[in-house]
């Protein structure tokens, strides 16, 4: 074959729609031609999601029988990329597989001749889908971490298969936080929550934007190097000014330090008394603060019906107000965040105090009875 004829043949293959035979042209052919670069025709399918790009496309061969499950067809026709059924199912669940231009799942059935496209996320940062479920209050953020305020009544992580997924913090923070700067190492495609708060609890929530920050923050929580302060209003009078609770929860050690912030009288809650406490959890067990207040101090938190607290008409009076830790991606950089409690905390105590002053029978109290409303010095 003359060199000119070889060039004409190579050009013809490049111009044929969908032709890929040119890729098999030998490198360093005896005619003196060498392939310096390879090009391929554009894919027919467009990505189904923002931030994704079609990376590969192929037609299912005749060996694929009619109505074959999609994962089995992927393993049969593209075994180098999907050597196992597990990997094929995972790609389908993540929405990486399109069949005839439509996003398909594991339950879809395919046949020979169907066009399969593989799409992958290529854009850095976050590309959330849909509208934000609610506005997110951002206290602070950089390219690695962010601190936001979780409203009461919103779950941190949606339950599997639950209908409340769109009303979760995991969904909302992707809309409310700015992406990491281009080139940030180990940037995540969407922010991850570093810890949890109960659904009825209000307060500070730490989020990670990079994998390094996520691993470092979770390690700090596990090693108890993150300092947290909660505020709670409990039903009853706590006599001591401060103390420490060590009581196992579900067979695991749990420790909480506490300090009295304020006390007041009440006609309808707590047997005549309310106490505002500052709580410092030294471990992170499920419902630790709620159970320690109820089971050890014998003063359940207002609004905590699960553990015996009376309803004050304003929900659970427990809030995470302070968070302190070392920055996981910056040496010698200490982070400290603090917010004020929701207005309903002071509003309830002030309302109960005023009601006691108006309606309470002060003459019936013992002479050495504590003050109607006092704050420790």
TORFIBA-781370 format. One record per residue (C-alpha): x negated, z, y. Coordinates in pm, whole numbers, padded with zeros to 5 digits, always signed. Example, Ala and Ser with C-alpha at 12.3 -4.5 7.8 and 13.67 -1.06 7.14 Angstrom:
<marlums>
-01230+00780-00450
-01367+00714-00106
</marlums>
This chain:
<marlums>
+00000+00000+00000
-00136-00095+00339
-00159+00178+00607
+00100+00001+00825
+00350-00019+00540
+00299+00350+00468
+00371+00438+00831
+00689+00231+00830
+00810+00406+00513
+00739+00753+00656
+00924+00668+00978
+01222+00539+00780
+01248+00866+00589
+01236+01068+00910
+01526+00871+01057
+01756+00898+00756
+02028+01163+00822
+01974+01464+00602
+01664+01314+00440
+01408+01563+00320
+01206+01340+00086
+00935+01311+00351
+00837+01670+00284
+00706+01560-00056
+00475+01297+00100
+00124+01395-00014
-00100+01552+00246
-00415+01343+00287
-00278+01028+00120
-00534+00780-00009
-00414+00528+00251
-00566+00746+00521
-00238+00896+00649
-00207+01274+00684
+00109+01471+00768
+00031+01677+01079
+00381+01816+01143
+00715+01820+00968
+01055+01782+01132
+01399+01814+00987
+01737+01685+01098
+01964+01926+01286
+02196+02148+01083
+02560+02048+01076
+02685+02410+01085
+02679+02631+01393
+02622+03008+01366
+02939+03214+01352
+02801+03503+01556
+02633+03541+01891
+02261+03605+01855
+02240+03429+01515
+02086+03095+01421
+02126+02877+01112
+01793+02887+00929
+01869+02685+00616
+02138+02455+00481
+02195+02297+00141
+02464+02140-00077
+02566+02313-00398
+02457+02098-00693
+02676+01961-00968
+02565+02244-01196
+02788+02482-00997
+03125+02489-01169
+03455+02490-00984
+03565+02826-00837
+03231+03000-00893
+03186+03332-00705
+02963+03277-00402
+02685+03523-00503
+02654+03360-00846
+02635+03015-00687
+02356+03132-00453
+02149+03265-00743
+02209+02946-00944
+02130+02697-00667
+01882+02886-00447
+01706+03118-00689
+01382+03132-00491
+01561+03294-00198
+01818+03488-00400
+01646+03587-00726
+01902+03860-00802
+02276+03907-00763
+02210+04218-00554
+02026+04020-00287
+02292+03749-00288
+02575+04002-00247
+02387+04181+00032
+02349+03855+00228
+02721+03785+00187
+02822+04134+00299
+02604+04107+00610
+02770+03780+00708
+02454+03571+00662
+02623+03304+00446
+02846+03024+00575
+03036+02790+00342
+03148+02464+00502
+03086+02619+00842
+03288+02938+00784
+03152+03287+00728
+03210+03382+00365
+03199+03700+00159
+03136+03794-00203
+03496+03731-00308
+03498+03368-00195
+03492+03096-00461
+03286+02779-00420
+03234+02452-00606
+02979+02173-00633
+02950+01976-00309
+03021+02270-00075
+02774+02300+00212
+02609+02643+00233
+02436+02755+00554
+02221+03065+00591
+02222+03232+00933
+02000+03514+01056
+01988+03718+01374
+01713+03590+01600
+01788+03746+01939
+01623+04078+02021
+01821+04365+02166
+02194+04415+02127
+02467+04155+02103
+02782+04366+02053
+03099+04187+01954
+03431+04233+02130
+03516+04465+02417
+03376+04818+02454
+03617+05074+02307
+03558+05313+02599
+03299+05361+02875
+02985+05553+02778
+02832+05809+03013
+02455+05753+03001
+02248+06055+03106
+01907+05888+03062
+01745+05596+02881
+01418+05409+02839
+01305+05133+02602
+01295+05371+02304
+01560+05640+02347
+01882+05715+02528
+02090+06027+02584
+02465+05983+02621
+02767+06211+02644
+03009+06206+02351
+03368+06274+02457
+03575+06521+02259
+03801+06353+02005
+03566+06063+01930
+03378+06039+01600
+03003+05978+01602
+03001+05756+01292
+03319+05588+01163
+03423+05683+00809
+03375+05411+00546
+03668+05173+00562
+03836+05381+00830
+04049+05237+01107
+03871+05447+01373
+03551+05242+01363
+03614+05083+01702
+03660+05430+01855
+03323+05561+01743
+03008+05636+01939
+02810+05403+01713
+03022+05114+01836
+03039+05219+02200
+02668+05279+02265
+02585+04916+02182
+02793+04817+02486
+02678+05095+02718
+02298+05088+02675
+02057+04827+02803
+01840+04652+02542
+01469+04732+02508
+01237+04520+02718
+01118+04196+02551
+00818+04265+02333
+00904+04630+02265
+00760+04712+01920
+01006+04779+01634
+01311+04714+01856
+01641+04763+01674
+01918+04505+01690
+02159+04780+01794
+02110+05146+01892
+02130+05410+01621
+02249+05770+01655
+01975+06023+01575
+02214+06308+01487
+02583+06394+01473
+02842+06595+01659
+03179+06696+01516
+03473+06486+01632
+03629+06760+01854
+03290+06858+02005
+03183+06737+02349
+02821+06698+02446
+02480+06532+02447
+02397+06276+02180
+02051+06126+02124
+02027+05753+02043
+01728+05544+01933
+01657+05186+02041
+01348+05133+01824
+01274+05212+01461
+00971+05421+01557
+01184+05633+01790
+01456+05672+01525
+01212+05786+01256
+01031+06020+01496
+01351+06177+01630
+01501+06228+01285
+01176+06388+01169
+01185+06622+01469
+01541+06728+01382
+01445+06782+01017
+01143+06992+01118
+01357+07192+01367
+01148+07089+01667
+01455+06992+01871
+01602+07273+02082
+01977+07264+02145
+02214+07486+02341
+02590+07492+02298
+02855+07674+02496
+03172+07805+02334
+03471+08018+02434
+03572+08247+02148
+03885+08452+02080
+03797+08820+02111
+03542+09042+02276
+03180+09026+02159
+03041+09372+02236
+02665+09311+02221
+02497+09103+02488
+02287+08892+02250
+02203+08864+01883
+02104+08652+01587
+02307+08541+01287
+02154+08462+00949
+02425+08362+00702
+02395+08092+00436
+02638+07802+00455
+02722+07630+00127
+02419+07791-00032
+02173+07675+00235
+02002+07898+00495
+02160+07888+00840
+02049+08070+01155
+02208+08091+01499
+02103+08284+01809
+02365+08371+02067
+02404+08526+02412
+02711+08640+02607
+02770+08442+02927
+03105+08581+03043
+03401+08790+02931
+03760+08813+03050
+04096+08959+02947
+04375+08744+02809
+04743+08809+02742
+04790+08546+02474
+04450+08466+02319
+04193+08664+02125
+04385+08990+02101
+04345+09053+02473
+03991+08920+02523
+03796+08597+02562
+03417+08562+02554
+03201+08270+02660
+02888+08239+02446
+02566+08041+02468
+02477+07935+02112
+02132+07825+01995
+02141+07674+01643
+01804+07699+01467
+01931+07505+01168
+02178+07218+01147
+02439+07291+00881
+02786+07141+00881
+03019+07340+01111
+02744+07601+01145
+02841+07734+01489
+03212+07730+01414
+03169+07918+01088
+02919+08171+01224
+03148+08256+01515
+03449+08294+01288
+03300+08449+00973
+03019+08665+01117
+03116+08752+01474
+03486+08758+01378
+03563+08568+01698
+03671+08210+01616
+03629+07943+01880
+03935+07867+02091
+04110+07559+01955
+03938+07573+01614
+04244+07593+01390
+04034+07517+01082
+03850+07849+01114
+04122+08067+01265
+04094+07993+01636
+04407+08000+01850
+04519+07695+02042
+04448+07727+02412
+04612+07396+02494
+04280+07225+02574
+04124+07139+02239
+03810+07285+02083
+03608+07477+02341
+03264+07391+02202
+03014+07170+02387
+02650+07066+02336
+02506+07108+02684
+02127+07113+02646
+01875+06909+02447
+01496+06937+02448
+01235+06755+02238
+00903+06570+02250
+00927+06197+02307
+00858+06043+01964
+00683+05737+02112
+00490+05891+02402
+00225+06159+02367
+00248+06474+02579
+00590+06373+02711
+00854+06645+02688
+01219+06552+02735
+01477+06800+02862
+01841+06725+02939
+02120+06953+03056
+02480+06895+03161
+02758+07118+03286
+03040+07229+03055
+03372+07048+03089
+03596+07197+03360
+03845+07317+03098
+03605+07596+02989
+03607+07780+03320
+03964+07672+03391
+04096+07845+03078
+03910+08169+03145
+04010+08172+03511
+04373+08103+03421
+04380+08380+03161
+04210+08620+03401
+04461+08545+03678
+04753+08582+03437
+04621+08918+03320
+04588+09040+03679
+04944+08933+03758
+05121+09041+03440
+04890+09278+03256
+04974+09648+03256
+04648+09785+03392
+04783+10142+03384
+04808+10125+03004
+04437+10054+02962
+04203+10338+02861
+03993+10483+03140
+03670+10359+02981
+03809+10012+02913
+03577+09721+03000
+03624+09524+03318
+03893+09260+03320
+03638+08983+03377
+03266+09039+03374
+02946+08844+03335
+02632+09006+03194
+02351+09050+03440
</marlums>
